């Protein structure tokens, strides 16, 4: 390999001699690499009194020979083989190791390095430990799933804030540059599946995307999202790649903060009803009138906005939560098939009947990320208690927490039913409403980013200043405001 090490304090003849000596040293190392039980062989590269020049030499050596360590002793620079490079080259490849060490040495702000996919958890753990031990103060590592393959991404840690004083405009510009908000339109895609694909295209982690809630796969959906560390310009550049997977982005703009689950006040639906047929004594001619009457009934009387069956996956999600400490039983529930005879349900039935994770994995469609991750873990660790535990832990956190959210939705349904049975159809003292619905409170909360909650008072109940459709019920959580009446006690129980 030709090198451009700037040994500027030497004349041209000495410089050429020193470069050849370095190349001979590296060739010798490749033939006989050093090990921990042997004395490390070093080469004196030269003496460089100037600090800036020493820094230039260090960078040049590491760029041209990533497998070498450079050491400074007073003004002398010595080089020797880097044992951590050899270890990483054994885990990945020599080419990947070289690219990774160059990535570390460049220290480009906001840059990310992604290793090639590897299905072995032990291998990925070794890579995590090596990178953390050697560069833990400089970088952070995470594993993520990209098209059913698990990769390791390494990101430079953010530097500490500067000590100098900054203006409010400087702070706002810095915060704004951290996040980009956009609207995602998707079709025939789960929200988590769409995020995994976008993260792979942009070279970031799936956890860098935040959203208020997940959307149905079997619909054309629009939802607000925020991505971290990606500029609006870069996001727009990747629009054509997203469109190839049934996604479109719009309303791209800078943002000041990430989104949080539940940070929304409702959804808007446009429904299409197909294959309408008359029944009983009504004919097709009366159909428009019947539809109009039904719509008016909803407008005037409303309806209880329960979570529907799609939220629970035919009840399996709720049952899984009930058996969370019985790992083998919960895995069986996870693979409980539906009545359909498509590929995913055939694969589930095969696993329940045979217990053969390898054969079931071959049958499972590629787009069923959760099922395939679970089957890989079961294939590797078996179908016993340990294998089932590792199977659940093989799912990314955003996927695992989905089942907890599903169970909380069931609790919400029961809370709504209990509220109507016990407290009736009018707002009562202790109910919760948005503060903006209460006259005199709107101006006081308009500057706050998060919606504010107001507790209905006895006077407001008596004077009937609010209506039932303004009452809100909380989703169970850690930092949630609960009603201050009988319903609040029901939640606690």
Helices and strands as residue ranges (DSSP letters): H 12-31, E 42-47, H 51-64, E 68-73, E 76-81, H 83-91, H 94-106, E 112-114, H 121-135, E 139-146, E 149-156, H 168-177, E 179-187, H 191-202, G 206-208, E 209-211, E 220-228, H 232-237, H 239-243, E 247-255, G 284-286, H 287-301, G 309-311, H 316-322, H 327-334, H 343-354, H 357-363, H 369-381, H 385-393, H 397-423, E 432-434, G 435-437, H 442-445, E 453-455, H 458-463, G 468-470, E 471-472, H 486-492
